[in-house]
Amino acid sequence: MLISNNSYVAPQSFILNGIPGLERVHVWLSLPVCTMYIISLMGNLGLVYLIYYEESLHRPMYLFLAMLSLIDLLICTTTLPNALCIFWFNLKEINFNACLVQMFFVHGFTGVESGVLMLMALDRYMAICYPLRYATILTKPLIAKAGVATFLRGVLLMIPFPFLVKRLPFCRSNIIAHTYCDHMSVVKLSCASTKVNVIYGLMAALLIGVFDICCISMSYTMILRAVVSLSSADARQKAFSTCTAHISAIIITYVPAFFTFFTHRFGEHIIPPSLHIIVANLYLLLPPTLNPIVYGVKTKQIRDSVTKLFHGEKGIS
């Protein structure tokens, strides 16, 4: 907002315009979004409760899975209720400071999620390559420390984002073509140089996304070498089957994440804005929705625990 020749003030609020070009079908788009949100809430809360309740699941793999479920709950709850308010009630206005807070939580929690996926890859590496020392190395205190360190890394690296945005002048439109406050979507509204924001955004992506992908790739390279060296085909299949759910979670998380990241920076005039916003929402909604389903289907211990819990409650009633 321009107030004199050389001075600016931040806008009091932004207008989140939803999905550009698809405003007429916002109500219809809300149906799958709301359904996925309900599934994600039920699935992740159920998974966390199951891991807490079932003592046989108090093992490193499932403790990391509980961390992932909690982060997934926070990610979708940070953005999805806001998107549904836009779709259903046309409540598009968001306070400037609230926008910055949402931006911080979105990027902070997605950074933590990436770190937890990396920890889960290291867990699979230890379980397959060092099975006899697995329980003695990955103790509960070490898991807690790794979780706290991952959380702090994601949060601390994202703290500068709101301050970098707050220093920018916004003398153009205050309409954000999005359903939530994303860093680059807000920065593009500024009428000043955003070079510092872009550089820091790339640095954060390197320190979190690229670093985690490299660690995951190295872990699975070592896992593949260990699995191939096993003499029995059944042993190879059993060892690798413990990784399929995690590999699925990696694909579900990183494919839409990288699509969103690169289209923001390089595909702005190639990818339709509506497609970009839809994928950006799927990037936050798909992992919380599908991860509990994937782990429930692919992991025998979880299926057995669900059956045991269900039959136990049925017997009591």
C-alpha positions in Angstrom: 0.0 0.0 0.0 1.6 3.3 -1.2 1.3 6.2 1.2 3.9 8.6 -0.1 6.6 8.9 -2.8 9.1 6.7 -1.0 7.4 5.2 2.0 5.2 2.1 2.2 3.2 0.3 4.8 2.3 -3.4 4.9 -1.3 -4.2 3.9 -3.6 -4.9 6.8 -4.8 -8.1 5.1 -4.5 -10.3 2.0 -7.2 -11.8 -0.1 -6.7 -15.5 -0.7 -8.5 -16.0 -4.0 -8.7 -19.8 -3.9 -8.0 -21.6 -7.2 -7.8 -19.1 -10.0 -10.1 -19.8 -12.9 -12.1 -22.4 -11.0 -14.0 -20.1 -8.6 -17.4 -21.3 -10.0 -16.7 -24.9 -8.9 -15.1 -24.2 -5.5 -18.0 -25.9 -3.8 -17.6 -29.0 -5.8 -13.8 -29.0 -5.3 -14.4 -28.8 -1.6 -16.0 -32.2 -1.5 -12.9 -34.3 -2.2 -10.8 -31.9 -0.1 -13.1 -32.2 2.9 -13.3 -36.0 2.5 -9.5 -36.3 2.3 -9.2 -34.0 5.4 -11.6 -36.2 7.4 -9.7 -39.3 6.3 -6.4 -37.8 7.3 -7.7 -36.8 10.7 -9.2 -40.2 11.4 -6.3 -42.1 10.0 -3.4 -40.2 11.7 -5.2 -39.9 15.0 -6.0 -43.6 14.9 -2.4 -44.5 14.0 -1.0 -42.4 16.9 -3.5 -43.9 19.3 -2.7 -47.5 18.1 1.0 -47.0 18.5 0.5 -45.5 21.9 -1.9 -48.2 23.0 -0.2 -51.3 21.6 3.0 -52.2 23.4 4.3 -54.4 20.6 4.5 -51.2 18.4 6.8 -49.4 20.9 9.7 -49.9 18.5 11.8 -47.4 16.6 10.0 -47.9 13.2 6.6 -47.2 14.7 7.8 -44.4 17.0 9.1 -42.6 13.9 5.8 -43.3 12.2 3.9 -41.7 15.1 6.1 -38.6 14.6 5.2 -38.6 10.9 1.5 -38.9 11.7 1.6 -36.0 14.2 3.4 -33.7 11.7 0.9 -34.7 9.0 -2.0 -33.7 11.3 -0.4 -30.3 11.9 0.3 -29.7 8.2 -3.2 -30.3 7.0 -4.8 -28.6 9.9 -2.7 -25.5 9.3 -4.2 -25.0 5.8 -7.2 -27.1 5.0 -9.8 -25.4 7.3 -8.8 -22.1 5.8 -9.2 -23.5 2.3 -12.7 -24.9 3.1 -13.8 -21.5 4.5 -12.8 -20.1 1.1 -14.7 -22.8 -0.9 -17.8 -22.8 1.3 -18.3 -19.4 2.7 -16.2 -17.2 0.4 -14.1 -16.0 3.5 -11.0 -15.0 1.6 -9.6 -12.2 3.8 -6.6 -13.1 6.1 -4.8 -10.7 8.4 -1.3 -9.8 7.3 0.3 -11.2 10.5 -1.9 -14.3 10.4 -0.7 -14.8 6.9 2.9 -14.7 8.0 2.2 -17.1 10.9 0.5 -19.6 8.5 3.4 -19.3 6.1 5.9 -20.1 8.9 3.9 -23.1 10.1 3.4 -24.5 6.5 7.0 -24.4 5.6 8.2 -25.3 9.1 6.1 -28.4 9.4 6.8 -29.6 5.8 10.5 -29.2 6.7 10.0 -31.3 9.8 8.1 -33.9 7.7 11.0 -34.2 5.3 13.4 -34.7 8.3 11.2 -37.4 9.7 11.2 -39.3 6.4 15.0 -39.1 6.4 15.1 -40.6 10.0 12.7 -43.4 8.9 15.1 -44.2 6.0 18.0 -44.3 8.5 15.9 -46.6 10.7 15.3 -49.0 7.8 19.1 -48.9 7.0 19.9 -49.9 10.6 17.2 -52.6 10.8 18.4 -54.3 7.6 22.1 -53.7 7.6 22.7 -54.1 11.4 19.8 -56.2 12.6 21.6 -57.6 15.7 22.6 -54.1 17.0 19.3 -52.4 15.9 17.6 -52.3 19.3 20.7 -51.3 21.2 21.6 -48.4 18.8 18.2 -46.9 18.3 17.2 -46.5 21.9 14.2 -44.4 22.9 16.4 -41.5 24.2 18.2 -41.4 20.9 14.9 -41.4 19.0 13.6 -38.6 21.1 16.8 -36.6 20.6 16.7 -37.2 16.8 13.0 -36.1 16.7 13.7 -32.9 18.7 16.8 -32.1 16.5 14.7 -32.6 13.3 11.9 -30.4 14.7 14.3 -27.6 15.7 16.0 -27.7 12.3 12.8 -27.3 10.4 11.5 -24.6 12.7 14.7 -22.6 13.0 15.4 -22.5 9.3 11.9 -21.1 8.6 11.9 -18.4 11.3 13.6 -15.9 8.9 10.8 -16.2 6.3 8.2 -14.0 8.0 10.8 -11.4 8.8 12.1 -11.3 5.3 8.5 -10.9 4.0 7.7 -8.2 6.6 10.5 -6.0 5.4 9.1 -5.9 1.9 6.9 -3.1 0.6 3.6 -4.2 -0.9 2.3 -1.4 -3.1 0.6 -3.6 -5.7 -2.4 -5.9 -5.3 -3.1 -7.7 -2.0 -4.8 -10.6 -3.8 -3.0 -14.0 -3.4 -3.9 -16.5 -6.1 -3.8 -19.4 -3.6 -5.7 -21.1 -0.8 -3.1 -20.5 1.8 -0.1 -18.1 2.4 2.9 -19.6 0.6 6.2 -17.8 0.8 6.7 -17.3 -3.0 3.0 -16.4 -3.6 3.2 -13.6 -1.0 6.7 -12.4 -2.1 5.5 -12.0 -5.8 3.1 -9.2 -4.6 6.0 -7.0 -3.5 7.1 -4.1 -5.6 10.7 -4.2 -4.4 13.6 -6.6 -5.1 12.9 -10.1 -3.7 16.4 -11.4 -4.4 17.2 -12.0 -0.7 13.9 -13.9 -0.2 14.6 -16.1 -3.3 18.2 -16.8 -2.3 17.2 -17.7 1.3 14.4 -19.9 0.0 16.8 -21.8 -2.2 19.2 -22.2 0.7 16.5 -23.6 3.0 15.4 -26.0 0.2 19.0 -27.2 -0.1 19.6 -27.5 3.6 16.4 -29.5 4.1 15.0 -31.0 0.9 18.2 -31.8 -1.0 20.1 -32.9 2.2 17.3 -35.2 3.2 17.0 -36.7 -0.3 20.7 -37.3 -0.4 20.6 -39.1 3.0 17.5 -41.2 1.9 19.3 -42.1 -1.4 22.4 -43.1 0.5 20.4 -45.2 3.0 18.6 -47.1 0.2 21.7 -47.6 -1.8 23.2 -49.4 1.3 20.0 -51.2 1.9 19.9 -52.4 -1.7 23.5 -53.7 -1.5 22.7 -55.5 1.8 19.4 -57.1 0.4 21.1 -58.2 -2.9 23.9 -59.9 -0.9 21.3 -62.2 0.9 21.5 -65.8 -0.3 17.8 -66.6 0.1 15.2 -65.1 -2.2 12.6 -65.2 0.6 15.0 -63.3 2.9 15.5 -60.7 0.2 11.8 -60.3 -0.3 11.1 -60.1 3.4 13.9 -57.5 4.0 12.8 -55.3 1.1 9.1 -55.6 2.0 9.7 -53.7 5.2 10.7 -50.7 3.1 7.8 -50.6 0.7 5.5 -48.5 2.9 8.3 -45.9 3.5 9.2 -45.8 -0.2 5.5 -45.1 -1.0 5.5 -42.3 1.6 8.6 -40.7 0.0 7.0 -40.7 -3.4 3.7 -39.4 -2.1 5.5 -36.5 -0.3 8.4 -35.5 -2.6 6.8 -35.7 -6.1 4.2 -33.0 -5.5 6.6 -31.1 -3.4 9.2 -30.8 -6.1 6.5 -30.1 -8.7 5.3 -27.2 -6.6 8.9 -25.9 -5.9 10.0 -25.9 -9.6 6.8 -24.5 -11.1 7.0 -21.6 -8.6 10.4 -20.7 -9.9 10.7 -21.9 -13.4 7.3 -23.0 -14.8 5.2 -19.9 -14.0 4.4 -19.2 -17.7 4.2 -22.9 -18.7 1.9 -24.5 -16.0 -1.7 -23.2 -15.7 -2.1 -21.4 -12.4 -5.1 -23.6 -11.4 -3.0 -26.8 -11.9 -0.2 -25.3 -9.8 -2.6 -24.4 -6.9 -4.3 -27.8 -7.1 -0.9 -29.6 -6.9 0.2 -27.3 -4.1 -2.8 -28.3 -2.1 -2.3 -32.0 -2.9 1.3 -31.6 -1.7 -0.1 -30.8 1.8 -3.1 -33.1 1.7 -2.0 -36.3 0.0 0.7 -37.4 2.6 -1.6 -37.0 5.6 -4.4 -38.8 3.8 -2.5 -41.7 2.2 0.3 -42.4 4.7 -1.9 -44.1 7.3 -3.6 -46.1 4.6 -0.3 -47.2 3.0 1.2 -48.2 6.4 -2.0 -49.9 7.4 -2.1 -52.0 4.2 1.6 -52.7 3.9 2.6 -53.3 7.5 1.5 -56.7 9.0 2.2 -55.6 12.6 -0.2 -52.6 12.3 -2.9 -54.8 10.7 -2.6 -57.4 13.5 -2.7 -54.6 16.1 -5.9 -53.1 14.6 -7.5 -56.6 14.6 -6.4 -57.2 18.2 -7.7 -53.8 19.3 -11.0 -54.3 17.5 -11.6 -57.7 18.8 -10.6 -56.6 22.3 -13.1 -53.7 22.3 -15.7 -56.0 20.8 -15.2 -58.6 23.5 -15.5 -55.9 26.2 -18.7 -54.5 24.8 
